[in-house]
């Protein structure tokens, strides 16, 4: 699953072995083991944005939300925009049992409810919602996060992407609507 880094290099040597171990451990539900392996891989390959996103997913799975948000933000800074959601969008490949992702999201939502003023939690929830296909919920979380951390440029960048997606979806839906007079029956002339 590991894609090349932003520079196009594949993980090398021990880094690749740690990445593979981490993926196996994650699929088996050993999230702490996966974090350990990916942390070692990152020591050799710190600019691998996809690896950072996988590491972020492991941190999410273990309830380390602030660290997860930080890893996701770092990945966004490194990766081209079209790769920002590669792990979340492909979570079925990473999880051994895809349904295991849902309790992680529910736990994050509970953390947001318990600490509504924490911008890192808001960012992380918005990030996951967006790449799972819930842009309005993502925008709500990111807006609330930016109220507490208006200087967070990465959150602002993600928020702009989400807002653009919503606008594009609305324009697409508007174009798909039939014209107002299309519902009237055609009158025949004798």
N, C-alpha and C positions, 0 to 999 in steps of 0.2 A: 504494500500500500504506500510505502514511502515514495514520494515523488522527488525528483531532483531539487536541490536547493535553488534559491533565486539565481544563483550564478550558473546553474545547470550541472553541477557536480553531484554524482550519486554519493551516498555515505561510503566512507572508506574504512578498510581494516576492521579494527575492534568496534568502531562505531556501528558498522553494518550488523555485526553480531549482536550488539546491545539492542539495536532497533528490532531485529528479528525476535530476540528474546522478549522484549517488551510487548510486541504485538501478540506473541503466543500467550504470555502471561495475562494480558488484557482480555483476550478471547476466553481464557479459562476463568476469568473473574478475579484474578490476583492483581488488583489495581495497584496495591502498594509495590508489588514486585515490578509491575510495568513502569511505575514512576521511577523506581530505582534504576532500572535498565535504561530508560530514556534519558534520565539525568546524566548517566555515564556517557551515553551517546552524544548528548549535547555538549559535554566537555570537549569532545573532539570536533564537533560539527555545530557550533553555536549559532550559525547563521542559516540553519535549515528550518525554514518557516513551517513546513509541513510537520516536521518532527516536533517543533514547538506546539503546534496545534494538537498533536497526539498527546504530548505531555500535559497540555491544558486539559484535555479530556480525562486523563488519569487523575489529575488534581480535582476536577469536578466530581469524579466518581468517589473520591475519598473525602469530599466535603471541604476541601481546601480552596474555597471560592476566591479569595483575594489573590492567591498565587495563580489560580487558573485564569482569572481575568488578566493578570499581568503577562502570563505566557501568551494568551490570545492576542493581547495588544501588541506585544513584541513581534508576533508572527505577522500581524497586519502591517506593521511598519516594514517588514522585510519582503513579503510576498506581493506579487501583482494582484490587483483587486479581484480578478477572476478566480483566484485560488484561496481567498479568505475563508470560505466555508467548506473547503474540501473534506475535512474530517466530519463535520456535523452532517453535511449533505450525504455522506457515505457511511454513516454510523453503522449500518447493517454489516458492512465489511469488517469493521473493527470489533464490534461486540460479538461474542460467541452466541449470545442469545439477545437479539435486538431489543426484546422487551425489557431488558435490564436498564436501558437508557431512561425509560419513563420514570422510575423511582428516583434517579439522579436529578432529573428536572423538577420533580415534585419537591425534593429536598431543597433544591435551590429556591424554588418559589416560596417555601416555608421560611427560608433564611431571609429572603427579600421582605416577607411580611413581618418577620421578627425585627429586622433592621432596615426599615424603609429609607433611612437617611444615608445608607452606605452606597456611594456611587459605583464602587466596584461590583457590587451585587447587581445593581441596575444594568451596568454595562454587560455583564455576563449573561443575564437573562435576555436582554435585548439582542445580544449576539446570537444566542441559541435560537430564540424565536424567529429571528430573521432568516437564518439559514435552514430552518425547518419549514418555512413557508407561511409564517404568521407576521407579516410586515406591520400591521396596525398595532399589534401587541408589542412588537419590537420597538416601534416608534414611541409608544407610551413609556416603556422602560428607559429608553435612551434620553427622552426629554426630561424625565424625572431625575435621571443620573446627572445630566448636564446642569440642572438647577443647583445641584450640590457641588459640582466640579466643572464650572464653565470653562476652565483652562485646559480641560482634557481634550487635546487635539485629535487623538485616535477615536474617542467616543464621538466627537463631532463629525469626523470623517465617515464613520459608520452610519451615523444618523442621517447625513446627507445622502448616502447611498440608499438607505431605507426609504427616505422621503421621495427620492427620485423613482424608486420602484413602485411605490404607491401611486404616484402621479402617472407613471406609464401604464399601470394596470387600469387606473380610472379612465385614461384616454382610450385604451384598447376596448374597455367595456362600453364606452360611449359610442365608439365607431361601430360596435357590433349591434347596437340597438337599431331596430327598424325605424324608418322615418315615421313621423307622427301620423301622417295620412295613410300609411301602409296598412293599417288595420281596417280601413273603410272598404267595403265591397266595391268592386268596379261596376259602375252602372253601364248597362248596355244601352245602346241607342238602336231604336227600331229601324 
